[in-house]
């Protein structure tokens, strides 16, 4: 059952694309890739007492299930809807295709209507990204786009969303207030090409930015009601399948967590070169990069809900890098090269052993 936490908004799924290339970049691409109480009818307690204990007509009473790695969880989905700030320039596309004898489907020219850098529009785009990152840090990402978190973390997820929602409303107000200036800047960048472009209204641009937080409860918590009217054999098979699926999903999500940890070392293939890239270059070593890895390793320890041995091993391998003495590295080039070599060996071990054991190739 979907329980959307929404305040003023609706949504569409945000689509993101990544480009690639370079030594660490190929590996980075693989890591990043292209989540009543009470009695309501039935026999009275007195009537229940008269039922023989050896009655096998129904399913035996179920003991309350202990909260384990695969229970007591919820799935959180953050959905966003963006306004199009780029459109196809039809006239230029048609002219180019005529001259080059190309198909419009294969060759089109895009016109960027609004700037994003240092504007409220760019701030909204960044807000969506940071909100998603904050929610992901509460638990484990799933291949379906959600995040598996403990039910006790629901208040934290809702607080993150509501804070983001307040900021979104403020930024939408800024879009309305600065609309004329945003249009003028866009037209200036397009030059004469802006004459063939139709700009949306201020309200269309402002109100089009939307987001929503969905919460899906752990299916195992509703198993009893879902199995009503189903044969005992079919119900048992279904419960077993659900438990296997839950464990498989958590295993996949914790494998993704390993890839997130690995990304601290190899970067994202674009603007972030990772700890290894910094160690191998002449860049100044900053504490923040290593501190973030250390914090994420501590979070990973708490998130190993199914006690995945590969995740425990990766954490132990990376801890020496996260806890390295940066003052010593800054003063000693030999020690810096040794740490870079350790990072290389750790990456190799994680990719060829831990991830390979989980059936993930990089």
N, C-alpha and C positions, 0 to 999 in steps of 0.2 A: 504494500500500500504506500503510495507516495504522499508525503506530508511536506508540501512546499512551504518554506519559510519565506514569505514575501512581504514587502512593505508598500511599495508603490509601483511595482514593476512586473514586466513579462519578459520572455527571452527567446533567443535562438542560440544554437551552439556556436561558439567562437571557433573559427578555423585558423590554424596557424601553419606556416610553411617554413622549412629550413633549407638553406643552401649549404653546400659543402666546400671542400678541397684542402691538402697538405699532409705531413707525416702523422702528427697527432690529430689532425682534423678528421682523417678517415676513421680513426678509432673513436673520436668524439662523436661523429655522426651516428655510429653504431650504438653508442651509449644513449644518446638522446632520442634516437629514432626519427624516423621520418614521420571508477569510484573514480473489572467491577467485582470489584470484589463482590462477594456475596453469592447467594444461591439464587438461580434464575429458573426455577421449575424443575421437573423430573421427580424422582422418588424422594419422599421425605426422609429425614434421618432414621425415623422409626421403621419405614419400609425398607430402607437399605439394610438395616440390621437383620431383617428376616431373609435376605438373599444368602443362599449357601456360599461358603467360602470357596468351594471347588467349582463355582460357576465359570464355564469357559466360553460363554456365549459372546463375550466382548473382549476388548483389549485390556490387559492387566493395567492397573493404575501406574502412571509414570512418575518416577521420582523427579523432584525438581533438578533440572540439569545444572551441573556446576559450571560456573563461568570459566571458560578455558580460552585457548588461542582462537578457536573457531566460533565461540559464542560470546554474547554480551557486546556485539559490535553493531555499528550502523554504517551505512554508506551515505556519504555526502557528495552531492553533485553541484558544482558551481557553473551556471550557464550565463552567457553574455550575448548581447546583441549590439553590434557596432553599426554606426552610420557609415555609408560609403563615402570616403573622402577622395576616391579615385574612380573615374568613369572612362569608358571607351570614347575616344574622340572620333566620331563617325566620319566626318569629312576628311580628316587627314588619313584615317585608316583606308578610306575608299580611294583617295588619291594615290597613296603608297601602293596599294594592291593593284591599281590600274597600271602604274608605271612598272612595277616589278612582276606583274602577272602572277600575283599571289592570291591565296584565298584569305578572306577576312577572318576565318576561323583559325588560320595558321599564323597570320600576321596582323596584329592590331596595335594601335597607338593609344596609350593611356594618358589621360589628363588628370593631374592632381589638383583637386579643387581647393583644398585647404592645407596650409602648413600644419605640421604636428609638433615640430620642435619649438619649445618655449611658448606654447599656446595651451589654452584650457583643453583643446581637443587632444593634444599629446598627453596632457596630465590625466585625462580620462583613460586613455589607452594604457598608460603606466599603472593607474589605479587598478584596472582589471587584472593586470599581470601580478601586481604585488598581493592583491587579495587572494588570487589563486595559489600563489606561493605560500602565503601564511596558512591557508587551509590545508595544503598538502603537508606542511610540517607538523600538523596535528596527528597524522597517521600514515597509512600506506596507500600509495597510488595504485589504482587498478587499470587494467587494459581497456576498460569501458569508459575511462575518463573521470571516474569518481575517486573518492578517498575513503578508505576504511578506517574508522576511528572507534575508540571505545565509546559506549553510550554516555559515559560520564563526561566526555569531551563535548557533548552537544552544546552546552552553554557557551563554551569557548568559541565554537564554530559560529554560533548565532551572534556573539559579541563582535567577532571579526566582520561578519557580513553587515551588521547594523552600523558599525563605525564606517565601513566602506560606503554604505548606502547614504549616510549623511554627507560624506565627502562628495559622492556622485551628484547629489542634488545641488550642492554648492557650486560644483564645476559646471553643471548644466546652466545654472544661473549666469555664470561667467560667459558661457558660450552665447547666451541671448544678449548679454550686455555688450560683448565685443564683436558681435556678428558682422557689422558693417566693416570693421577693420580687418577681420578674418577674410572676408570676401575680397576686399581691395588688395590684400597681400597675395592672395591666390591668383587674382587676375594679373597682378604685376609680374608674377613668376611665369605665367602662361604667355604673356605678351599678346600679340594679336590673335593667338589661338583661342583666347577666352571668349571671343565673339560668337563662336559656334557652340558654346557650352551653356547649359541651363543650370543655374545654381538653385538648390533647394532653399526653402524659406528658413528664417531663423528658428521657428518653432519645430520644423521638421529636423533640423540639425541638432537642436538641443534635446528634444524628447525622444529621439531615436536611440539614444544610448541607454540600454536597460540591462538589468541583471537579476538573477534569482538564485536562491539556495534551495535545493531539494534534499530531503532526507528520506532514505529508504531503510526501513527497519530490518533487522536480522530475520530472515525467513524462518529460522528454527524456532523463533519465539511464537510464531503463529501456526506452527505445525499441527497442533491439535484441532483447531477449527478448520484448517484446510483439508484435513483428512477425513472429515465427517462424511459418511456415506460411501467410503472407499473400503474395499476388502482389506482384511488384515495383511494379506500377502503383498498387495499392491502398495499399501501404506508403508510397510516395512522396507520395500524396495525403494520407494520414493524418499523416505527419510535417509536411507543409506546413500542414495545418490546425492541428496542435498548436502550431507556431511562431507562426502568426497569433493563435491564442487566447492564447498566453502574452504576446505583445506587446500585444494588446488589453487583457488583464487588468492588465498593468503600466501601460498608458496610463490605464485607469480609476482605478487605485490612485493614480497620481501626480496625476490630476485631483482626487481626494479630498484629497490632500496640500495642493493649492492652497486648497481650501475650509477645511482646518484652519488654514492660515496666515491666511486671511481672517477666521476666527473670532476671532483675536487682536485684530482691529480692531473688529469689530462685536459681539462678545460672544455669549452663548448665548440671548438673548431673554428671560432670566429674571433670575437673581441676578447674572450678570456682564454689565455694560454695555459691555465692551470698551474699547480705548484711545480710540476716537472719542468714546464716551459720557463718558469721564472728562475728555477735553480740552474738551468742550463744556459741562461742568458746573463747579461750584465745588469739586469733589472735590480732595483733596490728591493730587498726582502722586507715586506711589511707584515706586521703581526696579524692584521685582520684576516688574511687568507688562511693562515694556519689556525687561528682561533675558530673560524667558521667550521673547519674540518673537525676540530676537537669537539665543538658543540654538537655537530651532526652525528659524530660517533657515539656520544652520550645518549642522544635521542634514539639512535639505532639499537642500543642495548635494551632500552625499554620497549622497543617495538618488535622485538623478536618473540612474538607471542606463541609461535609454534616451535620455538627452539631449533631453528634451522642451523645446523652445524656450519654450513658454508658462510652464513652471515657472521657467526661468532669468530670464525677464522679470519675473515676479512677485517673485522674490527681490530683484532690483535695485530694483524700485519700493518695496519695504518696508524695505530697509536704512536709508535716511535717517530713517525714523520710529523704527526700533529703536535707532539711534545718536544720537538727538537729545540735546542738552544740557539735562537736566531743571532744573538750577539756573537756566539762562537763562529757561526757560519759567515757572518759579515767580516770577521777578523781573520778567518782562515779559509783560503780558497780550496785547500786540499779537503777540508771537512765538508765544504759546500759540494764539491764533486762527489764525495762519498755519499752524501745524502741524496744527490741526484741519482746516483747509481742504485741506492736503496729504493727510491721511488720507482725507477725502471723495473727493478726486480719485483716490487710489489704489484705493479700493473701487470706484469707478465704472469705472476702467480694467480692473481684474481681472474684474469681473462682465460688462462689455460687450465686452471684447476677449479676454482670456486664456481665461476659461471659455466664452464664446460660441464661440470658435474650436474648442473641444473638444466642442461640441454640448451644453453644459450651460447651462441657463437658470436665472436666479434672479429 
